Amino acid sequence: MQKKTKVDVFQGQRVFELEEEWQQSDISKNEGEACRHRLEKRWYRRLIELNVLMIVVVLALLVTHWNDSLDLGRQAVEQVTQEIQEEVFDEESTIDKEDKLTEEDIPIEILGFVYGVAIFVLFYLGLYFYYAYYRANSVRITEKNFPEVYELIDSYSKRLGIDTPKAYIMQQNGVLNAFSTFIFRKQWICIHTEIFEVAYREHKDMDALAFVIAHELAHIYYGHSTLHYNLPILFSENIPIIGSIASRTREYSCDRLAQRLTGNDGLDAMLMLVVDRHLYKMVDKEDYIETMRSQRGFFIWIVNMVLDHPIMSKRVLALVEGRGSGKLY
């Protein structure tokens, strides 16, 4: 069976150095897939398989000990009822201390099931709480509030073929960050004020802000910021190392698509995250890149393995390369 290879739609060119007419064109499906990290889908499938395995194991153990679980459930209900009566009616307990259930008495499969249900419920409700919190404490980017940025978001969204998401700006006490997330059937993005300042204050650097925005829109384009993408990996994505590797593939994908979308290499945006919004223009890029090439060693490898974003040395070199997929390990 012949192995399928990704077609090089960019003909070996760096994606931020395409001809101007091509650079401003809509993003085709082939281009989007060419920008995606070559291992992203593979690691996503692995997470789904692990997620299913985790659920099946817990349910299988639960079914195997079904009668014991029912007896334990009845005992727990009786104990809770008795404790309520003690508190409300000041009655004496009829349950011996030795017979009272503790967490150690509960089989691990029941704990796993209960915690799993709790995580699912809290995850879903948390999405709406999170959205409400940011809406209530931020400024929405519109045609009247930061119209240049709104036009940028709208233009990029149209070129990607996605609905223009709602976008918000919020100060976070010096933290430079932006993110895209979701509620049911709706995506939105938030950009911290500290990043916004690079476009409106001392540097007037709309390109760096544009790259950050394009990166977040790329998450929406690839479906990373959707319920149907995250639900099948709800538990497995929290497995150390494995979940982090999968996350890094997504970050590389979005960096590359952001380069294609904006036509800039994204180095200023990365340097802004490294040395802050006031100093990044003072960094000698060539010297910085050479320094990043020398960042090797066992502990550097360990640090990269546990992080959900590529370490900056690998991320910057992938941006400089401008083609192919960044190094995961």
C-alpha positions in Angstrom: 0.0 0.0 0.0 1.5 3.3 -1.1 2.0 5.9 1.7 0.0 9.1 1.2 2.2 12.3 1.2 1.1 15.9 1.6 1.1 17.8 -1.7 3.5 20.8 -1.6 1.0 23.5 -2.8 3.6 26.2 -2.0 6.2 24.7 -4.3 8.9 24.8 -1.7 8.5 28.5 -1.0 8.3 29.9 2.5 4.7 30.7 3.1 5.3 34.3 4.1 7.3 35.0 0.9 4.7 34.1 -1.7 3.9 36.5 -4.5 1.8 39.5 -3.4 -1.3 38.4 -5.4 -1.1 34.9 -4.0 -0.5 36.2 -0.5 -3.7 38.2 -0.5 -5.9 35.4 -1.9 -8.3 33.3 0.0 -6.9 30.2 1.8 -7.8 27.1 -0.2 -8.5 23.8 1.6 -5.2 22.4 0.2 -3.3 25.3 1.5 -4.9 24.9 4.9 -3.9 21.3 5.0 -0.4 22.1 3.8 0.0 24.4 6.8 -1.3 21.9 9.2 1.5 20.0 11.2 2.0 16.6 9.5 1.4 14.8 12.9 -1.5 16.8 14.2 -4.3 14.5 13.0 -2.3 11.4 14.0 -1.9 12.6 17.6 -5.6 13.7 17.7 -6.6 10.2 16.7 -4.4 8.8 19.5 -6.0 11.0 22.0 -9.5 9.9 20.9 -8.4 6.3 21.2 -7.0 6.8 24.7 -10.1 8.7 25.7 -12.4 5.9 24.5 -10.1 3.4 26.3 -10.3 5.3 29.6 -14.1 5.4 29.4 -14.5 1.8 28.4 -12.2 0.6 31.3 -14.2 2.6 33.9 -17.6 1.4 32.5 -16.4 -2.2 32.3 -15.2 -2.2 35.9 -18.5 -0.6 36.9 -20.6 -3.2 35.1 -18.4 -6.0 36.4 -19.1 -4.9 40.0 -22.6 -3.7 39.3 -24.3 -5.3 42.3 -21.6 -4.2 44.7 -21.9 -0.7 43.3 -25.7 -0.7 43.9 -25.3 -1.9 47.5 -22.6 0.8 48.0 -25.0 3.4 46.5 -27.8 2.4 48.8 -25.5 2.5 51.8 -24.2 6.0 50.8 -27.8 7.3 50.4 -28.7 5.9 53.9 -25.6 7.5 55.4 -26.3 10.9 53.8 -30.0 10.8 54.9 -28.9 9.9 58.4 -26.4 12.7 58.5 -29.0 15.2 57.4 -31.4 14.1 60.1 -28.7 14.5 62.7 -28.0 18.1 61.6 -31.7 19.1 61.1 -33.5 17.3 63.8 -30.5 16.8 66.2 -31.1 13.1 66.3 -28.5 10.6 67.4 -26.8 8.6 64.8 -27.9 5.0 64.3 -24.8 4.2 62.2 -21.7 2.8 63.9 -18.5 4.7 63.2 -17.0 1.5 61.8 -19.8 1.2 59.3 -19.6 4.7 58.0 -18.4 5.0 54.4 -15.2 6.9 53.7 -13.5 7.7 50.4 -11.2 4.7 50.9 -14.2 2.4 50.9 -15.4 3.5 47.4 -14.0 1.4 44.6 -11.8 3.2 42.1 -14.2 2.5 39.2 -17.0 4.3 41.0 -14.7 7.2 41.8 -13.6 7.3 38.2 -17.1 7.4 37.0 -18.2 10.1 39.4 -15.2 12.2 38.7 -15.6 11.8 35.0 -19.3 12.9 35.1 -18.3 15.9 37.4 -15.5 16.9 35.0 -17.8 16.8 32.0 -20.5 18.9 33.7 -18.0 21.4 35.1 -16.3 21.6 31.7 -19.5 22.4 29.9 -20.8 24.9 32.5 -17.3 26.4 32.8 -17.4 27.4 29.2 -20.4 29.5 29.7 -19.1 31.0 32.9 -15.8 31.8 31.2 -17.7 33.5 28.3 -19.9 35.5 30.6 -16.9 36.6 32.7 -15.0 38.0 29.7 -18.1 39.6 28.1 -18.9 41.4 31.3 -15.3 42.6 32.0 -14.0 43.5 28.5 -14.6 45.7 25.5 -15.9 44.1 22.4 -14.0 44.9 19.2 -16.5 46.3 16.7 -16.7 48.7 13.7 -16.7 51.5 16.2 -14.3 50.2 18.8 -10.9 49.5 17.3 -12.3 49.5 13.7 -8.8 48.7 12.2 -8.6 45.5 14.2 -12.2 44.6 13.5 -11.6 45.0 9.8 -8.5 42.8 10.1 -10.5 40.0 11.9 -13.3 40.2 9.4 -11.0 40.1 6.4 -9.0 37.2 7.7 -12.2 35.3 8.6 -13.5 35.7 5.1 -10.3 34.6 3.6 -10.4 31.5 5.8 -14.0 30.8 4.9 -15.2 31.0 8.6 -17.8 33.1 10.3 -16.3 36.2 11.8 -16.1 35.5 15.6 -16.8 37.9 18.3 -13.6 39.4 19.7 -12.9 41.1 23.0 -10.0 43.1 24.5 -9.3 42.9 28.3 -6.4 44.0 30.4 -4.6 41.3 32.4 -2.1 43.1 34.6 0.8 42.8 32.3 0.2 39.3 30.9 0.7 39.1 27.2 -1.7 36.5 25.8 -4.5 35.9 23.4 -6.8 32.9 23.0 -9.7 31.5 21.1 -12.3 29.4 22.7 -15.9 28.3 22.4 -19.3 27.7 23.7 -21.9 25.5 22.0 -21.8 26.2 18.3 -20.0 29.5 18.7 -16.4 30.6 18.8 -14.9 33.8 20.2 -11.4 35.3 20.8 -9.9 37.5 23.4 -6.8 39.6 23.1 -5.1 41.1 26.2 -4.7 44.8 26.2 -1.0 44.4 26.7 -0.7 42.9 23.2 -3.0 45.6 21.7 -0.6 48.3 22.9 2.0 47.3 20.3 -0.3 48.4 17.6 -1.6 51.6 19.2 1.3 53.0 21.3 5.0 53.2 21.0 5.7 50.8 18.1 2.5 51.2 16.0 3.2 47.6 15.0 0.0 46.3 13.5 1.8 43.4 11.9 2.7 41.8 15.2 -0.9 42.1 16.4 -2.1 40.8 13.1 0.0 37.6 13.5 -1.4 37.0 17.0 -5.0 37.5 15.7 -4.3 35.2 12.6 -2.9 32.5 15.0 -6.1 32.5 17.0 -8.4 32.5 13.9 -6.3 29.5 12.7 -7.4 27.6 15.8 -11.0 28.3 14.8 -10.3 27.4 11.2 -8.8 24.0 12.1 -11.7 23.3 14.5 -9.5 23.3 17.6 -11.9 25.8 19.3 -15.1 23.7 19.0 -17.0 21.5 21.3 -17.1 18.5 18.9 -13.3 18.7 18.6 -12.6 18.8 22.4 -15.3 16.5 23.7 -13.7 13.3 22.3 -10.4 14.1 24.0 -11.9 15.6 27.2 -10.0 13.2 29.5 -7.0 12.1 27.5 -5.7 15.5 26.6 -4.9 15.9 30.3 -2.5 13.0 30.3 1.0 14.4 30.9 3.4 14.4 27.9 0.9 12.8 25.5 -1.6 15.7 25.8 1.2 18.2 25.6 2.6 16.7 22.3 -0.8 16.8 20.7 -1.2 20.4 21.8 2.2 21.4 20.3 1.2 20.0 16.9 -1.8 22.4 17.0 0.3 25.4 17.9 2.7 24.7 15.0 -0.2 24.3 12.6 -1.7 27.7 13.6 1.7 29.5 13.4 2.2 28.3 9.9 -1.3 29.2 8.8 -0.9 32.7 10.4 2.3 33.2 8.3 0.3 32.3 5.2 -2.5 34.6 6.2 -0.5 37.6 7.2 2.5 37.4 4.9 4.9 38.0 7.8 7.2 35.6 9.5 5.8 36.2 13.0 9.2 36.7 14.7 8.2 40.1 16.2 5.1 38.5 17.7 7.3 35.8 19.3 9.9 38.3 20.6 7.1 40.3 22.1 6.1 37.3 24.1 9.7 36.7 25.1 10.9 40.1 26.2 7.7 42.1 26.6 6.0 44.7 24.3 8.4 47.5 25.1 11.7 45.8 24.3 11.1 43.4 21.5 12.0 45.9 18.7 15.5 46.3 20.3 16.4 42.6 19.9 18.9 41.7 17.2 16.9 39.0 15.3 19.9 37.3 13.6 21.8 37.0 16.9 18.7 35.7 18.7 18.1 33.1 16.0 21.7 31.9 16.2 21.3 31.6 20.0 18.1 29.6 19.6 19.9 27.2 17.3 22.3 26.3 20.1 19.6 25.5 22.7 20.0 21.8 23.1 20.5 19.2 25.9 18.6 16.7 27.9 16.8 19.2 30.2 15.9 21.4 27.3 14.3 18.3 25.8 12.5 17.6 29.0 11.1 21.1 29.3 9.8 20.9 25.7 8.1 17.6 26.3 6.0 18.8 29.3 4.9 22.1 27.7 1.7 22.4 25.7 3.4 25.0 23.5 6.7 24.4 21.7 9.7 25.9 23.6 10.6 29.2 22.0 13.8 27.9 20.4 12.0 25.3 18.4 9.0 27.6 17.7 11.2 30.4 16.4 13.2 28.1 14.2 10.0 26.7 12.7 8.9 30.2 11.9 12.2 31.0 10.3 12.0 27.9 8.2 8.6 29.0 6.9 7.7 25.6 5.4 7.1 22.0 6.6 6.4 21.0 10.2 8.1 22.2 13.4 10.0 19.7 15.6 7.9 18.2 18.4 10.6 16.5 20.4 
